[in-house]
């Protein structure tokens, strides 16, 4: 749950960061920014701002905007209705992103697990994305990601997005947003 | 066929336009810019500069860069190997794009068919894309597009790209590039 004031602050920040990345939204898109707090009630720590450009049965593209150190919780994309899970490529456009995926744990990683939720962040192989860097995540790969100290803007190119089907490591998470 | 000098000029222009759009490439990507002249030998009139970020069996993302009035010839994406044809969304990031698709012809369109190739441009329903505007083209829809007077940078979000299977209206076109 987030408050209307939080929502408005986060939308304003989203527009500000997109501007720094040179990304233009239409007026309609500015009115449809999604703020995901994952039902955890600490959106500035665990949350994500999302602009969905297109999401059809076959193809999806979004911009993801993140506050400094804001974290998208660990999850994976399972098969749905007999189709393979979502495949997604994250491309950093502005700022820095620390992405964690299945694989050998990175010693001395740059990111910090959100305080109080550490046990729900298990994968620890770090991929650092600076502007122009990208990484593709194939279905069934657990992953989480965190913005660096400036925040981040990340383009996501993917197959169909069905966020409501994502499997989160943290059992408290509800993907559908609630704004009060 | 394009010359090495043309290729180098077009790569430099591509990097310049991407810079104006705030888009960052890695060093490796700068070395892999595709210049498509469609075998017509008039790349500055009918041609396209392309950076492919990702192209898997399911998903593709590119940046398309266009000189002022440069035109991507009319084509459509047919089914391949029993899969529906490519679905693509064009999102204008910088400059202006005049996109033409099947539909009622637009009176007094902004674009101009390339001189000497007019008969190979048949669809005439105009969609003008300014930064932030986008349009989705479903399989089997003939389309062509032209940059406005400043040139353009366009993000393409799509299903798998198999350019060699595209069906062009102009029978002279060869999609595979030749650099001399």
Interface residues (C-beta under 8 A of the other chain):
Chain A: X21 X22 X23 X24 X25 X26 X29 X53 X54 X56 X58 X59 X60 X61 X84 X87 X88 X89 X91 X93 X94 X131 X132 X133 X134 X136 X155 X157 X158 X159
Chain B: X21 X22 X23 X24 X25 X26 X29 X53 X54 X56 X58 X59 X60 X61 X84 X87 X88 X89 X91 X93 X94 X131 X132 X133 X134 X136 X155 X157 X158 X159
